[in-house]
């Protein structure tokens, strides 16, 4: 990978990893559903007036928006507003990779590789260790909500795979903007219903520069810039060369949370995080490791 593209990959990793701290800062002055509403409003406007709608049926834009957008970020923001530490959220959210495997097997009839099953088992043990630490530095509700957010992200991945399988071509930036319309409408309705006009008005009356920067960072950097650069790298290079960079995001999230929010993980949570990330490594590299091992074994026998 050229140095220029390596730098772009690191920009994406830093942007996404730091975003978990940004969410925590945004939640200081805004309730989670209102924060999500403003985040999607900043993603949609004014970009929607300059980007033509992708040549896709509306159902793909709506369903993707409601899974990746509403479910993932709705549960994630709510989790972090209900006792889920930012650093730990960045780790647990990576379980989306394994939810994607499961959903792809159910809805796309894709089969598991042995390495993926091993990775899933190891990651499951890691999630169990993290989840069983609730009541100390993390709430059970926050943990469950983060898992639900990961599941929503995974369903969005499956929808994108369906588009690819059907040979549908579209501009990624325009897709992200237009797919943000459905969650924007849904978040506004949910915020009015669950948080109420009074809480919304109070938050908006005390809207601070910190809140504004949190909204703009998530909309411009984490969503539009991050996704555009990531998909640009996927177009230029093989997936197995780009995907491993996502493994760095949780470590950036943990480091940023420790430095800026003074978050510290319990030993049990560290072990759980290491097992979860080990499972992700096996999921990404397991097939290659097995091929290298078999090749070396055959070379030794000959």
C-alpha positions in Angstrom: 0.0 0.0 0.0 1.5 3.4 -1.0 2.4 5.8 1.8 -0.4 8.1 0.8 -3.1 5.4 1.2 -1.5 4.2 4.4 -1.9 7.7 5.7 -5.5 7.8 4.7 -6.2 4.5 6.5 -4.6 5.9 9.6 -6.8 9.0 9.3 -9.9 6.8 9.2 -8.7 4.8 12.2 -8.0 7.9 14.3 -11.3 9.6 13.2 -13.4 6.6 14.1 -11.6 5.7 17.3 -11.7 9.2 18.7 -15.4 9.4 17.8 -16.4 7.5 20.9 -15.0 10.3 23.1 -16.8 12.8 21.0 -20.1 11.0 21.6 -19.5 11.1 25.3 -18.8 14.9 25.1 -22.0 15.4 23.0 -24.1 13.5 25.6 -23.1 16.0 28.3 -25.5 18.6 27.0 -27.8 16.6 24.7 -30.1 13.5 25.3 -29.1 10.6 23.1 -32.0 10.6 20.6 -31.8 14.4 20.1 -28.0 14.1 19.6 -28.6 11.4 16.9 -31.3 13.6 15.3 -28.9 16.5 15.0 -26.1 14.3 13.8 -28.2 13.0 10.9 -29.6 16.4 10.2 -26.0 17.6 9.7 -25.3 14.6 7.5 -28.3 15.1 5.2 -28.3 18.9 4.9 -27.1 20.6 2.8 -25.4 17.7 1.1 -28.7 16.2 -0.1 -29.3 19.2 -2.4 -26.0 18.6 -4.2 -25.8 14.9 -4.4 -28.1 13.0 -6.8 -30.0 10.1 -5.2 -28.3 6.8 -5.9 -29.9 4.7 -8.6 -31.2 2.2 -6.1 -34.8 1.3 -5.0 -35.9 3.3 -2.1 -36.2 0.2 0.0 -32.5 -0.3 0.2 -31.9 3.2 1.3 -34.6 3.0 3.9 -33.8 -0.4 5.4 -30.1 0.4 5.4 -30.7 3.7 7.1 -32.9 2.1 9.8 -30.5 -0.7 10.5 -27.0 1.0 10.3 -28.4 4.4 11.4 -31.3 4.0 13.7 -30.4 0.7 15.3 -26.7 1.1 15.5 -26.4 4.7 16.6 -29.6 4.8 18.5 -28.6 1.9 20.7 -25.0 3.1 20.9 -25.8 6.6 22.0 -28.4 5.3 24.5 -25.9 2.8 25.8 -23.3 5.5 26.4 -25.9 7.7 28.0 -26.7 4.8 30.4 -23.4 3.8 31.8 -21.4 2.3 28.9 -17.8 3.7 28.9 -16.6 5.1 25.6 -13.5 2.9 25.4 -15.3 -0.3 26.2 -18.1 0.7 23.7 -15.4 0.9 21.0 -14.4 -2.6 21.7 -17.8 -4.3 22.1 -19.2 -2.6 19.0 -16.6 -4.6 17.0 -18.7 -7.7 17.7 -20.6 -6.5 14.6 -18.2 -8.6 12.6 -19.6 -11.8 14.1 -23.2 -10.7 13.9 -22.5 -10.1 10.2 -21.3 -13.7 9.9 -24.4 -15.0 11.6 -26.9 -12.8 9.6 -25.1 -13.5 6.3 -25.5 -17.2 7.0 -29.2 -16.8 7.8 -30.2 -14.3 5.1 -27.6 -14.8 2.4 -27.0 -18.5 2.9 -23.3 -18.0 3.3 -21.3 -20.7 5.0 -18.9 -20.5 7.9 -15.2 -21.2 7.6 -13.6 -23.2 10.4 -11.4 -20.2 11.3 -14.5 -18.0 11.6 -16.2 -20.4 14.0 -13.1 -20.5 16.1 -12.9 -16.7 16.1 -16.6 -16.5 17.0 -16.1 -18.8 19.9 -13.1 -16.9 21.3 -14.9 -13.5 20.8 -18.0 -14.9 22.5 -15.9 -15.8 25.6 -14.5 -12.3 25.5 -17.9 -10.7 25.4 -19.1 -12.9 28.3 -16.1 -11.7 30.4 -17.0 -8.1 29.6 -20.7 -8.5 30.1 -20.2 -10.3 33.5 -18.3 -7.2 34.8 -21.5 -5.2 34.9 -22.3 -3.3 38.0 -18.7 -2.1 38.4 -17.5 0.3 35.8 -20.3 -0.6 33.3 -24.0 -1.1 33.4 -25.7 -4.2 32.1 -28.2 -2.1 30.2 -25.3 -0.2 28.5 -23.6 -3.4 27.5 -26.8 -5.0 26.0 -27.6 -1.8 24.1 -24.1 -1.7 22.7 -24.6 -5.3 21.5 -27.9 -4.4 19.9 -26.1 -1.5 18.2 -23.5 -3.9 16.8 -26.3 -6.1 15.5 -27.9 -3.2 13.7 -24.5 -2.4 12.1 -24.3 -6.0 11.0 -27.7 -6.0 9.4 -26.6 -2.9 7.5 -23.6 -4.8 6.3 -25.8 -7.6 5.0 -28.0 -5.1 3.1 -24.9 -3.7 1.4 -23.8 -7.3 0.5 -27.2 -7.8 -1.1 -26.7 -4.7 -3.2 -23.2 -6.0 -4.3 -24.6 -9.5 -5.1 -27.2 -7.9 -7.4 -24.6 -5.9 -9.2 -26.0 -2.5 -8.1 -23.6 0.4 -8.6 -23.8 3.6 -6.6 -21.8 6.5 -5.3 -20.9 5.8 -1.6 -21.0 9.4 -0.4 -24.4 10.0 -2.0 -25.6 6.6 -0.6 -24.6 7.6 2.9 -26.4 11.0 2.6 -29.6 9.7 1.2 -29.7 6.7 3.5 -29.5 9.1 6.4 -33.0 10.6 5.7 -34.9 7.6 7.1 -33.1 7.6 10.5 -33.3 11.4 10.7 -37.1 11.2 10.5 -37.2 8.3 12.9 -34.9 9.9 15.5 -36.9 13.1 15.5 -40.1 11.2 16.2 -38.5 9.0 18.8 -36.9 12.0 20.5 -40.2 13.8 20.7 -42.0 10.7 22.0 -39.4 9.4 24.5 -37.4 12.4 25.5 -40.3 14.9 25.2 -40.6 18.5 23.9 -39.6 19.9 27.3 -36.3 18.1 27.5 -35.6 18.9 23.9 -36.3 22.6 24.4 -34.1 22.7 27.5 -31.2 21.1 25.7 -31.5 23.4 22.7 -31.7 26.5 24.9 -28.4 25.5 26.5 -26.9 24.3 23.3 -23.1 24.8 23.7 -20.1 25.0 21.4 -19.1 21.5 22.7 -22.5 20.2 21.5 -22.1 21.8 18.1 -18.6 20.5 17.6 -19.8 17.0 18.7 -22.6 17.0 16.1 -20.4 18.3 13.3 -17.6 15.9 14.0 -19.9 12.9 13.8 -21.6 14.1 10.7 -18.7 15.4 8.7 -15.7 13.5 9.9 -16.9 10.1 11.3 -19.7 9.6 8.8 -19.0 11.4 5.5 -15.2 11.7 5.5 -14.5 8.4 7.3 -16.9 6.3 5.2 -15.8 8.0 1.9 -12.1 7.4 2.6 -12.7 3.8 3.8 -14.6 2.9 0.6 -12.0 4.6 -1.5 -9.4 2.4 0.0 -11.6 -0.7 -0.6 -11.8 0.3 -4.3 -8.0 0.7 -4.6 -6.8 -2.3 -2.6 -8.0 -5.9 -1.8 -10.3 -6.2 1.1 -7.9 -8.3 3.1 -5.4 -5.5 2.9 -7.8 -2.8 4.1 -10.0 -4.6 6.6 -7.2 -5.2 9.2 -7.0 -1.5 9.9 -10.4 -1.7 11.5 -8.7 -3.7 14.3 -6.9 -0.5 15.4 -10.1 1.5 16.0 -10.9 0.0 19.4 -7.3 0.6 20.6 -7.6 4.2 19.6 -10.9 4.4 21.3 -9.5 2.9 24.5 -6.5 5.1 24.5 -8.5 8.3 23.8 -11.0 7.4 26.5 -8.2 6.8 29.0 -6.4 10.1 28.2 -9.4 12.4 27.8 -12.1 10.8 30.0 -9.9 9.1 32.5 -11.6 5.8 31.9 -9.8 2.7 33.2 -10.8 -0.9 32.4 -10.9 -3.6 35.0 -8.6 -6.6 34.6 -11.5 -8.8 33.6 -12.6 -6.3 31.0 -9.0 -6.1 29.6 -9.0 -9.9 29.2 -12.4 -9.8 27.6 -11.2 -7.1 25.2 -8.1 -9.1 24.3 -10.2 -12.2 23.6 -12.7 -10.3 21.5 -10.0 -8.7 19.4 -8.1 -12.0 19.1 -11.3 -13.5 17.7 -11.5 -10.7 15.2 -7.9 -11.3 14.2 -8.6 -15.0 13.6 -11.7 -14.1 11.7 -9.7 -11.9 9.3 -6.5 -13.8 9.1 -7.5 -17.3 10.0 -7.9 -18.6 6.5 -4.5 -17.2 5.4 -2.8 -18.6 8.5 -4.3 -22.0 7.8 -3.1 -21.9 4.1 0.4 -21.0 5.2 0.5 -23.8 7.8 -0.7 -26.4 5.2 1.9 -25.1 2.7 4.7 -25.3 5.2 3.5 -28.8 6.3 3.6 -30.0 2.6 7.0 -28.5 2.0 8.3 -30.3 5.1 6.9 -33.6 4.0 8.4 -33.3 0.6 
